[in-house]
Each structure stands twice: as structure tokens, then as C-alpha cells.
Amino acid sequence: MDLQDISSALPPPRSSFLGLPLELRNEIYRNLLSTRRTRIDLGLGRARYSLQTAILATNRQIHNEGTKVWRENRFINITTPWTSFKQDVLVQGKFPIIAESEGASSSSSSLTSFMGFHMLVVLYFMADANTTVFYNYLTCLEDLPLLCQLLFYASCQTPKFSSLLHITLAIRDPHTRPKTALVPKALQESLMMPFAILKGLDALTIRGARNKAVEKELRKAMSVPNPTAAEDLESAAQLKDAGNAAFKAGDYALSIRTYIRAYEAMHFIVQGKRFAIMLDGYFASSNPLIGGRFDGRRGDLVRHHLGSQLSWNILQAYLKMRDWEHAYFWGERAISDLEYPNVQQSILDGTPNLVTGAEKAKVYWRMAVACKALDRKQVWARSLMKASMFAPQDKAIMRELVALEKRLERGELKTEDLVV
């Protein structure tokens, strides 16, 4: 056997990871080491991170290449002696934690010395502070606005919360020497400005090599009161109008995004299929709204009615996009709004019910359309019957009722399926 025969009989050489082009290796590194790509949505607003740092210990070349990608992340270390912070804020708010540890001081965390962070956030809540243990939670820049939003909700729900909270922000670039190197202004704005929503703090201390103009902007924004309930509802109504304009222009995706922003203006959390209603008490004040298009009306009922309109508008937008599953989800959301206890109570206490019969018919009819496309026969039938109760003369509904009767005759549905 000659050399040519021997070489042809050998198995082909296996390609190695380091044999791949650097651009492809960097994409693999990002899939393992980037907070943006390793975030896993667990549903209902819950998420976690799956950072695979073990690859950095493979060999020197992979460590050096992977570290460059790792440094694209923007980590934030939250440290606090506040004993119930995790349960009261992070767990209740479904805040994703990358890593956590405990230490005897705010700088004794093993996880931060390994990972490096761009900002240290020290939260000192004087009403609940452990003087011997600091709790450390690692997060990333993308989740910082949610953290500040959760602290804002806590301030609205707990009297004198803000006046008992001292926040220290220490900014640095962990990847440059000396450590006093100035962090770029745009990054400083992303790190600092989410805290503008927090008003009336006991104190705000800012340390590190920061841009004084950004600090001045933050302090100025924190001195401006947050919008009143009436102003929040006015903003939501304006965004709803903008969403309607996008819908009429045929840009259904834009209309949905704008409707979601309207929800957020009223302090709803809408993330995928997570739907959380925040600050009920903030809008349920016994005092009527002052100013704007809702002057003199009850804030909780106005908020509910706007939310109802947004849900059935989003339902209609998804129907236009023929996205039946999302339409069905928002149909369920819209129908649950119709049974909101405060709306039922408004009838009993003499307050006009803001949801009209025509609007109810619209909701049930749209739900029937989604269910028909998904062949969910029972919900289709019940939604159709409900729609006919509120709009018995509607021609489209009448046509579907004829189709319903035919399905009953063929035995595809049973009479008990129509119980509403």
C-alpha cells in the first residue's frame, strides 16, 4: 500500500473550534457570554440568565478572545443591608438576578471581584437595615430601568419610603486603568438617568469618575415631581389616540407597541404574556381627578376603561395581522376586563358604567373571530352568544348565529356548550 492509499484510508481531520474564523468564534462567545443572548424567558414575566463562563477556562487563547466579548456586558452590583429587599422588591417584581452573595461589607462580594461591574448601587433603607450583613445582587444594564420602576412602586405603596432611602451610585470602568478613567457620557446616562423616577430620597450620593453634567441632569430630573394620576391617564389617552392613528394607517405592529406604551403610562407591566396591574391604590383615591379630559371623574374607573379599550384594540390589531394565538390571549384579557369588580360596583353605587353595550358586543365578537380561526368551538359559540346579547341586530353576528345553528344540527356542538 503506497502513501496515497494510506492517506485516503484515514478518517478526515476533525475541525477544531479554534480553526473556525474569528467572526464565527465571536458569535459563539456571545451566545455563551452575552447577557442579551443568554436571557431566558420563563413566561409570565419571569426570566433568568444562563451565562456559560466555564469556556473562559479552556485555554489562554479562548480566555483572551472570550474576555473581549465578556467585556461587552454592562454589569451592575446592587448591595444593601436591607434585609427584606430581595423578597419585597426583587421577588415580588419578578426581577431577574444574575448572581447573588452575602458579605460583611458592600465590597466583600466574591462575585463582583470576578465579574467586574460598571456601577455599584448601595441601597440603605433606614426602616429595615442589618448592620452586620450586606446582600449583593448582580444585574445588568438592560434590567436597571425595571429595578428603578420597582423602587418607585414601593415608594408609592409605603408611606415615607423615599425619605428613608439613601442611594449611593459608584460609577467606574472595570476594564481600564487607572480606575479613575472617565466612563463615556452616553453610558453614564444609561446608568444614572433611570433613577430620575425616584423623588424625595433621604440622600443621593454619586461617586466615581463621572460626567458632572450627567449628574446635574439627574438631580434636576429628580427634583421634578412625578406626574399626577390625572396626568398619567391623560398621557395614556394620548398614546391610545396615537395607536389608533397607526391602526388606521395599516401599521398594526406600531399600533400594538403604542398601545403597550399607553398601558405603561398607567403603570401596567406588559411583557409578553405577563400582565401586571400596579399602583391600584394610587388611582383609587376618593378624590376626583383634576385637570385634563377626565376632570372630575373617578381615577380607578377611568384607568380601567382605558385599559379595556387598549385590550380590545390590541385584540383587533392581532386579528388584522392574522395572529390568532395572540388575538385569543388579548381576547381573554379584554373579556376579564368586562367582569372587573369595580365596574360592577360602579353600577351599584350610582357611578355611570363606562363600558357600553356596543363595546361589549365588539369584544365578544372579536373573540369569536379568533376562536373560529383556532377552531376552539366552545369558546367561539359562547363568545358569539354573548355578542348577540349586546348587539342582537348586527348582521355579521346574525350570519354567524346561522352557522352556529347548523353546527348544532350536525352535532358538532351541544346545547350545553352555549351556556353563558
C-alpha positions as CSV (number, residue, x, y, z in Angstrom):
1,M,0.0,0.0,0.0
2,D,1.5,3.3,-1.0
3,L,1.3,6.6,0.8
4,Q,-1.6,7.8,-1.3
5,D,-3.7,4.8,-0.4
6,I,-2.9,5.2,3.3
7,S,-3.9,8.9,3.3
8,S,-7.2,8.1,1.6
9,A,-8.0,5.4,4.1
10,L,-7.6,7.7,7.1
11,P,-10.7,9.5,8.5
12,P,-11.0,13.2,7.6
13,P,-9.5,15.5,10.2
14,R,-12.0,17.0,12.6
15,S,-12.3,20.7,12.5
16,S,-11.4,22.4,15.8
17,F,-13.1,25.4,17.5
18,L,-10.0,27.5,17.0
19,G,-10.0,26.5,13.4
20,L,-13.2,28.5,12.8
21,P,-13.0,32.1,11.6
22,L,-12.7,34.6,14.4
23,E,-16.0,36.2,13.4
24,L,-17.8,32.9,13.9
25,R,-16.0,32.2,17.2
26,N,-17.1,35.6,18.5
27,E,-20.7,34.8,17.7
28,I,-20.3,31.6,19.7
29,Y,-18.8,33.5,22.6
30,R,-21.7,35.9,22.5
31,N,-24.2,33.1,22.6
32,L,-22.5,31.9,25.8
33,L,-21.3,35.1,27.5
34,S,-23.6,37.9,26.5
35,T,-26.4,39.0,28.9
36,R,-28.5,40.0,25.9
37,R,-28.3,36.5,24.3
38,T,-28.4,34.3,27.5
39,R,-31.5,35.8,29.0
40,I,-34.2,33.0,29.1
41,D,-37.8,34.0,29.2
42,L,-39.6,31.7,31.6
43,G,-43.1,33.1,30.9
44,L,-45.4,35.3,33.0
45,G,-42.7,37.9,33.3
46,R,-40.1,35.6,34.9
47,A,-36.6,35.4,33.4
48,R,-33.2,34.1,34.2
49,Y,-29.7,34.2,32.8
50,S,-27.6,31.3,31.6
51,L,-24.1,32.7,31.3
52,Q,-21.5,30.0,30.5
53,T,-18.3,31.4,31.9
54,A,-16.6,28.0,32.0
55,I,-15.5,28.4,28.4
56,L,-13.0,31.1,29.6
57,A,-11.0,28.4,31.5
58,T,-10.4,26.3,28.3
59,N,-7.1,27.7,27.3
60,R,-5.2,31.0,27.1
61,Q,-6.4,31.9,23.5
62,I,-10.1,31.2,24.2
63,H,-9.8,33.1,27.5
64,N,-8.4,36.1,25.8
65,E,-10.9,36.1,22.9
66,G,-13.9,35.3,25.2
67,T,-12.9,38.0,27.7
68,K,-13.2,40.7,24.9
69,V,-16.8,39.6,24.3
70,W,-17.5,39.3,28.0
71,R,-16.5,42.9,28.5
72,E,-19.3,44.0,26.1
73,N,-21.6,43.4,29.1
74,R,-22.6,46.1,31.5
75,F,-22.9,44.7,34.9
76,I,-24.3,46.4,38.0
77,N,-23.8,45.3,41.5
78,I,-26.7,46.1,44.0
79,T,-25.6,45.9,47.6
80,T,-27.7,46.5,50.6
81,P,-28.1,45.8,54.3
82,W,-31.9,45.9,53.7
83,T,-33.0,42.5,54.9
84,S,-36.3,42.2,53.1
85,F,-35.1,43.8,49.8
86,K,-35.0,40.6,47.9
87,Q,-38.5,39.5,48.9
88,D,-40.2,42.8,48.9
89,V,-38.8,44.2,45.7
90,L,-36.9,41.6,43.6
91,V,-39.1,38.6,44.1
92,Q,-42.4,40.4,44.0
93,G,-41.3,42.3,41.0
94,K,-40.0,39.1,39.3
95,F,-36.6,40.8,38.8
96,P,-34.0,38.5,37.2
97,I,-30.9,38.1,39.3
98,I,-27.7,37.0,37.6
99,A,-25.9,36.1,40.8
100,E,-26.1,36.9,44.5
101,S,-23.9,36.6,47.6
102,E,-23.5,37.9,51.1
103,G,-20.6,39.7,52.8
104,A,-19.6,41.7,55.8
105,S,-19.4,44.9,53.7
106,S,-20.5,46.3,50.5
107,S,-17.2,45.5,48.8
108,S,-16.7,41.9,50.1
109,S,-18.7,40.1,47.5
110,S,-16.7,37.4,45.7
111,L,-18.9,37.5,42.6
112,T,-18.2,41.2,41.9
113,S,-14.4,40.8,42.1
114,F,-14.7,38.1,39.5
115,M,-17.1,39.6,37.0
116,G,-16.3,43.4,37.2
117,F,-19.1,45.9,37.2
118,H,-19.7,49.4,35.8
119,M,-21.8,50.6,38.7
120,L,-22.2,49.8,42.4
121,V,-25.6,50.7,43.7
122,V,-25.8,50.8,47.5
123,L,-29.4,50.9,48.9
124,Y,-29.7,51.8,52.5
125,F,-33.3,51.7,53.8
126,M,-33.3,53.0,57.3
127,A,-36.5,51.3,58.3
128,D,-35.0,47.8,57.7
129,A,-31.2,47.6,57.9
130,N,-29.0,44.8,59.1
131,T,-25.7,46.4,60.3
132,T,-23.7,43.1,60.0
133,V,-24.5,41.6,56.6
134,F,-24.6,43.1,53.1
135,Y,-26.6,41.3,50.4
136,N,-25.2,41.5,46.9
137,Y,-27.2,41.1,43.7
138,L,-25.7,41.2,40.3
139,T,-27.8,42.5,37.4
140,C,-27.1,44.2,34.1
141,L,-27.8,47.5,32.4
142,E,-30.8,46.2,30.5
143,D,-32.7,45.4,33.7
144,L,-31.8,48.7,35.5
145,P,-34.9,50.6,34.5
146,L,-37.1,47.8,35.9
147,L,-35.2,48.0,39.2
148,C,-35.9,51.7,39.5
149,Q,-39.5,51.2,38.5
150,L,-39.9,48.6,41.3
151,L,-38.4,51.0,43.8
152,F,-40.8,53.7,42.5
153,Y,-43.8,51.4,43.1
154,A,-42.5,50.7,46.6
155,S,-42.3,54.4,47.3
156,C,-46.0,54.8,46.1
157,Q,-47.2,52.0,48.3
158,T,-45.3,52.6,51.5
159,P,-45.6,56.0,53.4
160,K,-42.4,57.9,53.8
161,F,-40.5,55.1,51.9
162,S,-38.4,57.6,49.8
163,S,-37.5,59.7,52.8
164,L,-36.0,56.6,54.4
165,L,-34.0,55.5,51.4
166,H,-30.4,56.6,50.8
167,I,-28.9,55.6,47.4
168,T,-25.2,55.7,46.5
169,L,-24.1,55.2,42.9
170,A,-20.4,54.5,42.3
171,I,-19.5,54.6,38.6
172,R,-16.4,53.1,37.1
173,D,-15.0,51.3,34.1
174,P,-13.7,48.0,35.4
175,H,-11.7,47.2,32.2
176,T,-9.5,50.3,32.1
177,R,-6.5,51.5,34.1
178,P,-6.4,53.7,36.1
179,K,-9.8,53.0,37.6
180,T,-10.4,56.8,37.6
181,A,-10.8,56.7,33.8
182,L,-14.0,58.5,32.8
183,V,-16.9,56.3,31.7
184,P,-18.3,57.6,28.3
185,K,-21.1,60.1,28.8
186,A,-23.7,58.0,26.9
187,L,-23.1,55.0,29.2
188,Q,-23.2,57.2,32.3
189,E,-26.6,58.5,31.1
190,S,-27.9,54.9,30.8
191,L,-26.5,54.1,34.2
192,M,-27.8,57.1,36.1
193,M,-30.9,58.5,34.5
194,P,-33.2,55.6,35.3
195,F,-33.0,56.8,38.9
196,A,-34.8,60.1,37.9
197,I,-38.1,58.4,38.7
198,L,-37.3,58.3,42.4
199,K,-38.2,61.5,44.2
200,G,-37.7,62.8,47.8
201,L,-34.9,60.5,48.8
202,D,-33.2,60.9,52.1
203,A,-30.0,61.3,50.1
204,L,-28.4,60.5,46.7
205,T,-24.6,60.2,46.7
206,I,-22.7,59.8,43.4
207,R,-19.1,58.7,43.3
208,G,-16.5,57.8,40.8
209,A,-15.1,59.4,37.6
210,R,-18.4,60.7,36.3
211,N,-19.5,63.5,34.0
212,K,-20.8,66.3,36.2
213,A,-23.2,67.4,33.5
214,V,-25.0,64.0,33.7
215,E,-25.1,64.2,37.5
216,K,-26.6,67.7,37.3
217,E,-29.2,66.4,34.8
218,L,-30.1,63.6,37.1
219,R,-30.5,65.7,40.2
220,K,-32.6,68.2,38.2
221,A,-34.9,65.5,36.9
222,M,-35.3,64.0,40.4
223,S,-36.4,67.4,41.7
224,V,-39.4,67.5,39.3
225,P,-42.5,65.8,40.7
226,N,-43.7,62.7,39.0
227,P,-47.0,63.1,37.0
228,T,-50.3,63.0,38.9
229,A,-52.8,60.3,38.4
230,A,-54.7,62.6,36.1
231,E,-51.6,63.4,34.0
232,D,-50.7,59.6,33.8
233,L,-54.2,59.0,32.4
234,E,-54.0,61.9,30.0
235,S,-50.7,60.5,28.6
236,A,-52.2,57.1,28.3
237,A,-55.2,58.5,26.4
238,Q,-52.9,60.4,24.0
239,L,-50.9,57.3,23.3
240,K,-54.1,55.4,22.7
241,D,-55.1,58.0,20.2
242,A,-51.7,57.7,18.5
243,G,-52.1,53.9,18.4
244,N,-55.5,54.4,16.8
245,A,-53.9,56.6,14.1
246,A,-51.2,53.9,13.4
247,F,-54.0,51.3,13.2
248,K,-56.0,53.3,10.7
249,A,-52.8,53.8,8.6
250,G,-52.4,50.0,8.5
251,D,-49.3,49.8,10.7
252,Y,-50.7,47.2,13.1
253,A,-47.4,46.3,14.7
254,L,-46.8,50.0,15.5
255,S,-50.3,50.4,16.9
256,I,-49.7,47.5,19.3
257,R,-46.4,48.9,20.5
258,T,-48.1,52.3,21.1
259,Y,-51.0,50.7,22.9
260,I,-48.4,48.9,25.2
261,R,-46.8,52.3,25.9
262,A,-50.2,53.6,26.9
263,Y,-50.6,50.7,29.4
264,E,-47.2,51.6,30.8
265,A,-48.1,55.2,31.2
266,M,-50.8,54.0,33.6
267,H,-48.4,51.7,35.5
268,F,-49.3,48.4,34.0
269,I,-46.5,46.0,33.3
270,V,-47.0,44.3,30.0
271,Q,-44.2,41.9,29.0
272,G,-45.2,39.2,26.5
273,K,-48.0,37.4,28.3
274,R,-47.2,38.9,31.6
275,F,-49.8,41.4,32.6
276,A,-49.5,43.1,36.0
277,I,-51.6,45.9,37.3
278,M,-49.5,48.2,39.6
279,L,-50.5,51.0,42.0
280,D,-54.2,50.3,42.2
281,G,-54.4,52.4,45.3
282,Y,-52.7,55.4,43.6
283,F,-55.6,55.7,41.1
284,A,-58.4,54.6,43.6
285,S,-58.3,57.8,45.6
286,S,-61.7,59.1,46.8
287,N,-60.8,62.5,45.4
288,P,-61.9,63.0,41.7
289,L,-59.3,63.7,39.0
290,I,-58.2,67.3,38.5
291,G,-57.5,68.6,35.0
292,G,-57.4,67.2,31.5
293,R,-60.1,65.4,29.7
294,F,-61.0,63.3,32.7
295,D,-61.5,66.2,35.1
296,G,-63.9,65.3,38.0
297,R,-64.1,61.6,37.3
298,R,-63.0,58.6,39.3
299,G,-59.4,57.7,38.5
300,D,-59.8,53.9,39.0
301,L,-62.8,53.7,36.6
302,V,-61.1,55.9,34.0
303,R,-58.0,53.8,34.2
304,H,-60.0,50.6,33.9
305,H,-61.9,51.8,30.9
306,L,-58.8,53.0,29.1
307,G,-57.2,49.6,29.8
308,S,-60.2,47.8,28.5
309,Q,-60.1,49.9,25.3
310,L,-56.5,49.2,24.9
311,S,-57.0,45.4,25.3
312,W,-59.7,45.2,22.7
313,N,-57.8,47.4,20.3
314,I,-54.7,45.2,20.6
315,L,-57.1,42.2,20.0
316,Q,-58.3,43.8,16.8
317,A,-54.7,44.6,15.7
318,Y,-53.7,41.0,16.1
319,L,-56.8,39.9,14.2
320,K,-55.7,42.1,11.3
321,M,-52.3,40.5,11.4
322,R,-54.0,37.1,11.5
323,D,-52.0,36.2,14.6
324,W,-54.8,34.2,16.1
325,E,-53.0,33.0,19.3
326,H,-52.1,36.5,20.4
327,A,-55.6,37.6,19.5
328,Y,-57.0,34.9,21.7
329,F,-54.8,35.9,24.6
330,W,-55.9,39.5,24.3
331,G,-59.5,38.4,23.9
332,E,-59.3,36.7,27.3
333,R,-57.7,39.8,28.7
334,A,-60.5,42.0,27.3
335,I,-63.3,39.8,28.5
336,S,-61.8,39.6,32.0
337,D,-61.8,43.4,32.0
338,L,-65.6,43.4,31.4
339,E,-66.1,41.5,34.6
340,Y,-63.8,43.8,36.7
341,P,-65.4,44.0,40.2
342,N,-65.0,47.8,40.4
343,V,-67.0,48.2,37.2
344,Q,-69.8,46.0,38.6
345,Q,-69.7,48.0,41.8
346,S,-70.0,51.3,39.9
347,I,-73.4,50.2,38.8
348,L,-74.5,49.6,42.4
349,D,-73.1,52.8,43.8
350,G,-74.6,55.0,41.1
351,T,-71.5,55.8,39.2
352,P,-72.1,55.5,35.4
353,N,-70.7,52.3,33.9
354,L,-68.1,53.4,31.4
355,V,-68.3,50.3,29.2
356,T,-71.2,50.4,26.8
357,G,-73.2,47.5,25.4
358,A,-71.8,48.2,22.0
359,E,-68.3,47.9,23.3
360,K,-69.1,44.6,25.0
361,A,-70.5,43.3,21.7
362,K,-67.3,44.4,20.0
363,V,-65.1,42.5,22.4
364,Y,-67.1,39.2,22.3
365,W,-67.4,39.4,18.5
366,R,-63.6,39.8,18.1
367,M,-63.0,36.9,20.4
368,A,-65.4,34.8,18.4
369,V,-63.4,35.6,15.2
370,A,-60.2,34.5,16.9
371,C,-61.8,31.3,18.2
372,K,-63.2,30.4,14.9
373,A,-59.8,30.7,13.3
374,L,-58.3,28.4,16.0
375,D,-61.3,26.0,15.8
376,R,-62.0,26.5,19.5
377,K,-65.6,25.6,19.1
378,Q,-67.0,26.1,22.6
379,V,-65.4,29.4,23.3
380,W,-66.4,30.5,19.8
381,A,-70.0,29.6,20.5
382,R,-70.1,31.3,23.9
383,S,-68.5,34.4,22.6
384,L,-70.9,34.6,19.7
385,M,-73.9,34.2,22.0
386,K,-72.6,36.9,24.3
387,A,-72.1,39.2,21.4
388,S,-75.6,38.6,20.2
389,M,-77.0,39.6,23.6
390,F,-75.4,43.1,23.3
391,A,-76.0,43.6,19.6
392,P,-78.9,41.4,18.5
393,Q,-79.4,43.3,15.2
394,D,-75.8,43.1,14.0
395,K,-75.8,41.4,10.6
396,A,-72.3,39.8,10.9
397,I,-73.3,38.3,14.2
398,M,-76.6,37.1,12.8
399,R,-74.7,35.3,10.0
400,E,-72.5,33.6,12.5
401,L,-75.5,32.6,14.5
402,V,-76.9,30.8,11.5
403,A,-73.6,29.0,11.1
404,L,-73.8,28.1,14.8
405,E,-77.3,26.6,14.4
406,K,-76.0,24.4,11.5
407,R,-73.2,23.1,13.7
408,L,-75.7,22.2,16.3
409,E,-77.8,20.4,13.8
410,R,-74.8,18.4,12.6
411,G,-73.9,17.5,16.2
412,E,-70.6,19.4,16.2
413,L,-71.7,21.3,19.3
414,K,-74.0,20.5,22.2
415,T,-76.6,22.8,23.6
416,E,-74.8,22.9,27.0
417,D,-71.7,24.4,25.1
418,L,-73.8,27.5,24.6
419,V,-74.3,28.3,28.3
420,V,-73.0,31.7,29.0
